[in-house]
């Protein structure tokens, strides 16, 4: 391991809160951390959505964005082409295409009308403190015409649109911490944060419950019954895939009633900045990140001493056993490493984590280019 780069981000922080041992495995093991060899579907879909939203801000055409997203999902999720795999891929492709088209039609015009100046789109931003660098990549930073108001916009796909979801963001430190990085990087005071939700619905009877995926339909039976199509559930009508309807998802979203479209894009009111929360976050992270740095130095110093390494891990990176296989949510993808079933992660389905932050990625690249003797 070379000289440690003292950087962190909000993902590292939240992972550390959930389980310190996972923080070690995902971000510190081998100096960079390891990740499962296959990308989780949720992460893949989230990446496609965020890429599409960034493309909208870059003024690409919505048809180009939506078609590309649809093709990317179909190509990745169709697998071996079994009926179940193809149906699932088509459903998820329709969901993502519908969310992007719906966002462009309903949410984006209102957002950009209020804040017409785009200051940053997924731009790398940092905040330096106490010998550490906090890295961030805010989704979008907007301003009104005279830049008297600057707003950080965070996109979140969600399976809830209840008031509790909207209200949960008021004290979300992942938003507030990014504020400090924006202000440090742009040299401008941020007014507040808006969380723009993209409602994806939930799974019901094996199907995605979103109006972007399924419509309700009754075929015509002339001369007695006319064809009937509805955007919401109605007795006597059956669920039917939007992608099989004439005009596909595009036509379906283009004609979607405003009240239904609005319901798919919950948005928080302006979240004003809580400076004390930000100060406390960075003070606490400073202490914890320094502790992690010291622990990693000690592990490197005692390399090969399994007993000492285990003692350091049990002190600095405690395991949260209730996170291994929680009652709600998915099992931890590191549990087999954590509990000894996997002893050589790099030869048993895991790969070295690649950073999505330019500062860290560039440092890793330079480190890889160093001669082995220098890099040790």
N, C-alpha and C positions, 0 to 999 in steps of 0.2 A: 504493500500500500504506500502511495506517495503522500506528500504533505496534504492533510485534509483541507478541503475547501469548506469554509465555515458559512454554508448557505442553508436556507430552509424555505419552505413555502407553507401555505395553509393546509395542503393535503397532508404533509408530514406532521403538522401540528394536530390535526383532527385524528389522524391515525394513532398518534402517540397518546391522545386522550382515551381512545377506544381500547387500545392494548399496546403497552410499551414494547412487548416482544415482537409484535407485528411490525412496529416502527423499525426495530432493528433488522428484521428479516427483509422487509420491503425496501428499506432505504440505506442500511448500513452494512449488511453482510457483504464481504469481499470488497468493502470500500464504496460500493454503489447500490447494493441491494439486489434482490432477485424478484422476478415476477413470473406467474404461470405462463407456460408457453403459448397457450391459446387465449385470445382476448375475449373477455366476457361480452355476451350479446348486448347487455345494457350499455357498456362502455362504447362498443362499436356504434350502436344506434345514436348514442349521445354525441359522439364525434361527428357523425354524418350530419346531424341536426345543427350542431354548432358551426360546422363548415358552411352549411347552407345559409345560416343566419349571417355569418361574416360576409358571404358572397353578396347577400342582399344589401348590406351596408356599403359594399364596394361597387354597387350599382350594376351588378350583373343582371341579366333578364331572368325573370322568375321561371319561365318555361325551361330555360337552360339549366337553372339550378335544380328545379324539381325533377326533370328527366334524369339528370346525372345522379341525383340522390336515389331515385327509384332504381336505376340500373345497378348502382353500386350495392344496394341492399339485396336485390334479386341475385346478383352474381355471387355474393358472399354467403347468403343463407340458403340457397337452393340445394346445396349439398350434392348428394348423389342423384337428385331428381326424383325422389319418391314423392308420391302424392301428398303426404303429410308435410314433407319438407317444402315443397313448392307452394302449397297453400299457406303455410306459415310465412314464407318469404314474401308472397304477394300481399298478405295481410299487413306485415310490418312495413313493406315498401309503400303501401297505400297510406298507412298511418303517418309516416314521415313526410311523404309527398303532400298529404293533406295538411299537416301542421305547417309546413313551409309556405304552401299556397295560401292557407288561411291567415297566417301571420302577415304575409305580404299584403293581403287584401284588407285585413281589419286592423291589426295592431300597429304595423309599421307606419302607415300614413299619419296616424294620430301622434305617434312618438316623434316622428321627424318634423311634423308641423309645429310642435311645441318647442322642440330643440333642433333647429335646422343645421347647426354646425357640428360636424363630426370631427372630434379631436383625436380619437385613437380607436383602432379596431384590433382587438387581440394583440396589443403592443406589449412587449416585454417591459416591465417596470420594476424597480427595486427600491428598497429603503434600507439604508445602512445604520446600524446602531450597535454599540458595545462590541465592536469587532466582528459582527455578524452581518450577513446580507439576507434580507427577506425578499424573496422573488415572487412576482405576481404577474398575471396576464389577464387583466380585466377584459370582459367581453366587448364592452363598448363604452366610450366616454363621449358624451354629447354636451352641447352648450346652446343657450338661446342666442339670438342674433348679436347682441352686444357683449356676450360672454359674462354677463352679470350673474348668471346661474350656470353652474357646471354640474352635470349629473353623471354618475356612474350607473350603467345599466347592466344588470346581471340576468342572464337567461337561465331558467330552470325548467326542465321537463318535469311533470309531476303527475301523480295518480290521485291527487286530491286538489279540490278547489274550494274547500271549506274555509270559513273565516279563520279557523285555527291555523291553517297553512299560511294565510296572508299575515296573520298576527305574529307568527313564529319568527319572522325575519327582523323584528325590531332590535333584538339584542344579538343577532348572529354575528359573531366575531369574525367569521370569514369574510363578511362584507366590509366591516369596519377596518380590518387590518389592511385590506386592499386600498382603502382610502389614503392611508399614509404613504403607500408606494406611489399612487397616482400623483399626490401633491408633491412628493419628493422628485418625481421624474419630470412632471410637466411644469413645476413651479407655479401652480395655480391652486387656489383654494376650491375644494369641492363642496357644493351645496348639500348634496345628499345622494341617496341611492334609491333606484327603482328596481324591484325584482319583477321581471316579466316572465310569467308562467306560460308554459305550453302544456295544456292538459292532454294527456295520452289515454286517459280512462283506466280501466282495470280489466282483468281477465274474468269473463263470465261464461260458464259452460264451455270452456276451452276456446273462446273467441274473445278478441279485443273489443271492449265496449266503447267504441268511439264512432261518432258519425262520419269520420273520415274513412272508416273501414267498411261499415255496413249501413245499408239503407233498409227501409221496410217497404215491402212490395206485395201487391196482389195483381196477378195477370188479368187481362180483360177476358170477359166471356160474353161476346156480343150475341144478341143485342141487349142482354140483361145487365151485365156488369162492365163498367169501364175500368181500365187499368188504374190502379191507385198506388201512389208512391209517397212515402213520408220520411222525414228526417229523424223523427222520434218514434218510439214504440207506439203502436196502435193495435188494438185487438183485431184479430182476423188477418193481419198482415204478417208475412214471414221475412226473416232477415235475409238480405241478399248482398253479395259483395259489390262494393262501389266500382272496383276495377273492371267488372264485367258489364257494367252499365254503359250504354252508348255515350261516348264522350269521356268515359273513364273518370278518374278522380278529378281531373281539371274541370270538366263540366259540372260535376257534382258540387265542388267547392264554389265555383263561379255563381251558382244559383242558390247557395245556402242562405237561408234567412239570417238577417243580421243578429237577432237575439240568440240563435243557436251558435253562430260563429263567435259572438262575443263571449259566450259561455266557455269556449275552449281556450281562452287566453286571459286567465286571472292575472291581475296586476296589483301590486301593493301601492298604497299611497306613498308619497315621498317619505323616505326614512332619513331623518335628520341625524347628524353625526353625534355620537356620544364620546367626547374626547377622553373622559376618564376610563371608559371601557378600552379604548385603543391603547392608552398609556399602560394600563394594567396588563393587557395582553402581551405587549412587547416586554414589559418588565419580567413577567412570568416566563415567557419564552426564552428570554436572555439567560435566566438562571438554568432552565431545563436544557437548552442547547449547549451551554457550557458544560453541564453535567454529562451530556451525551458525548461531547468531544473528548472529555477526560476519560470516560469509560472506554471509548474506542482506542485511545492512545494506550490504555492499560492492556486491552485485549491484544493489541499489536505487540506490545512489549513482552507479553507472556504467550506468544504464539507457540502452539504445540503443547501447552500445558492445559489439558482438558479440564482438570479440576478447578484451576484458577479461572479459566474462561467461564465455566459454569457459575462460579461464585460471583463474578462480575456481572454476568447476565441476570442472575437472580436478584442482584442489588439494584442495577441501573435500568434493567429492562424486565420488569415484572410481567408475568403472564396474567391475563384476565380470562380465567377459564370459562366464564359464562359467555364469552364471545366465540368460543370454538365451534359450538353448534347451537346457536341461540334459538329460543322458542319461536321468535318472529324474525324472518329474514333468512338469508342464505348462510351456509356454514362458511367459516373462515377458510380461505384458499391456502393458508399456510399451516393448517393444523397438523398435517402429516410430517412437516419438517419440525414443527414445534414439539411433537411428541415422539419423535424418533423413527417413524416409519420410513422417512426419506432421510438418508444420511449424506447423500451427495447430490444436492439440488440441481447442479448444472448438467448432470448426467441422468437426471430422473424427472425431466419435464419442465424445468425452470430455466430461465435465461436471465442474463444480467440486465437490470433495469436501464432503459435509455431515457434520459431526462428530456422533457418537453420545454425546459427553460434554456434559452440560448446561452446564458452565462455558464451554467453547469455543463451543458453539452459541449461547449467549446473547450472548457477545462479538461473534460474527459478525453476529448479528441487529442489535445496536446499531450496529455499524459500517456495515451496509447502510442503516440509517435516517439516518445522518449526511449532511448536504449534501455533494456531490461535492468542493467546494473544501476542506472540513474534512477529508475522508477521504483526501486525497492527502498 
